[in-house]
Amino acid sequence: MVRPVGTVEARYFNPREITIAGTDIALWKGLVNLFIKLEVEGYPGSRYTLYYYAERDALAGFYYQAAVQKTFEVVFLRKE
């Protein structure tokens, strides 16, 4: 949920809930840009940089997995 002051409330499940260390949200070239940082066992330093595509109701972007120091392309679609 995006709040009026430019912050976001986010939750992450894989499959159980994983604690989020921080979030940031901004506009970038007309797209909503969402940044999520994970700081829990198995995920320390990992992060998502996502962009919201309203026409597809989808988030797409990149996941940096700190444990293996690799970046992966990701897409999240809303489950109906």
C-alpha positions as CSV (number, residue, x, y, z in Angstrom):
1,M,0.0,0.0,0.0
2,V,1.4,3.4,-1.0
3,R,0.9,6.0,1.7
4,P,0.4,9.7,1.0
5,V,3.8,10.7,2.3
6,G,5.6,8.7,-0.3
7,T,6.3,5.6,1.7
8,V,5.0,2.1,1.1
9,E,3.9,-0.8,3.3
10,A,5.1,-4.0,1.7
11,R,5.0,-7.7,2.8
12,Y,7.0,-10.6,1.3
13,F,6.2,-14.3,1.4
14,N,8.3,-17.2,0.2
15,P,6.2,-19.1,1.2
16,R,6.2,-17.8,4.8
17,E,6.5,-14.1,5.6
18,I,10.0,-12.7,5.4
19,T,10.9,-9.5,7.3
20,I,11.6,-6.5,5.1
21,A,14.4,-4.2,6.3
22,G,13.4,-1.2,4.2
23,T,11.4,0.1,1.3
24,D,11.5,3.2,-0.9
25,I,9.1,4.3,-3.6
26,A,9.5,7.0,-6.3
27,L,8.5,7.9,-9.8
28,W,10.9,7.0,-12.6
29,K,10.1,7.9,-16.3
30,G,6.4,7.8,-15.5
31,L,6.5,4.4,-13.7
32,V,6.2,3.7,-10.0
33,N,9.6,2.4,-8.8
34,L,9.6,0.2,-5.7
35,F,12.8,-0.8,-3.8
36,I,12.6,-3.5,-1.2
37,K,15.6,-4.6,1.0
38,L,15.7,-7.9,2.8
39,E,17.9,-8.4,5.9
40,V,17.0,-11.8,7.4
41,E,18.7,-15.2,7.5
42,G,19.2,-16.5,4.0
43,Y,18.6,-13.1,2.4
44,P,21.0,-10.6,4.0
45,G,21.7,-7.7,1.6
46,S,19.3,-9.1,-1.0
47,R,17.0,-6.5,-2.7
48,Y,14.3,-6.0,-5.3
49,T,14.1,-3.0,-7.7
50,L,10.7,-3.1,-9.3
51,Y,8.6,-1.0,-11.6
52,Y,4.8,-1.0,-11.7
53,Y,3.2,-1.4,-15.2
54,A,-0.5,-0.3,-14.7
55,E,-1.7,-1.6,-18.1
56,R,-0.7,-5.1,-17.1
57,D,-1.2,-4.7,-13.3
58,A,2.3,-6.2,-12.9
59,L,5.6,-5.5,-11.1
60,A,8.7,-6.2,-13.1
61,G,12.4,-5.5,-12.5
62,F,15.4,-7.1,-10.8
63,Y,16.2,-9.2,-7.8
64,Y,19.8,-9.0,-6.5
65,Q,20.6,-12.2,-4.5
66,A,23.5,-11.1,-2.2
67,A,24.4,-14.7,-1.2
68,V,25.5,-15.5,-4.8
69,Q,26.1,-11.9,-5.9
70,K,23.8,-12.3,-9.0
71,T,20.9,-10.2,-10.4
72,F,17.8,-11.9,-11.8
73,E,15.0,-10.5,-13.9
74,V,11.6,-10.9,-12.1
75,V,7.9,-10.4,-12.8
76,F,5.1,-10.4,-10.3
77,L,1.5,-10.8,-11.5
78,R,-1.5,-10.3,-9.3
79,K,-3.2,-13.5,-8.4
80,E,-6.9,-13.3,-9.1
